[in-house]
Amino acid sequence: MGEEGKKGGIFRAVKDFVYGVAAHDSARFALKTRASMEHLFILITMGDMLGVPILPPYYSLRLLPYVVPQIATWKRRMLREKDLTDGLA
């Protein structure tokens, strides 16, 4: 089993290295894009919480059960002070 474990460990190390070189940046960019799209969606549907009336309340109430888990994080992100260095990260 030592021989098989060693081969599996080397294979996994090579696989992780190739992923890091080829796809890690793309995966991080996709996650950031997804997070921004989710926050934009919540802003459009629940913007009246911050005083931005965009959609009629009927649609907001229909979508409310799907958005409730993310509201606290969204409010914190939208109301946070931003400066020039936030765009660099």
Secondary structure as UniProt FT lines:
FT   HELIX           2..22
FT   HELIX           24..46
FT   HELIX           47..49
FT   TURN            50..51
FT   HELIX           57..67
FT   HELIX           68..70
FT   HELIX           71..79
FT   HELIX           84..87
//
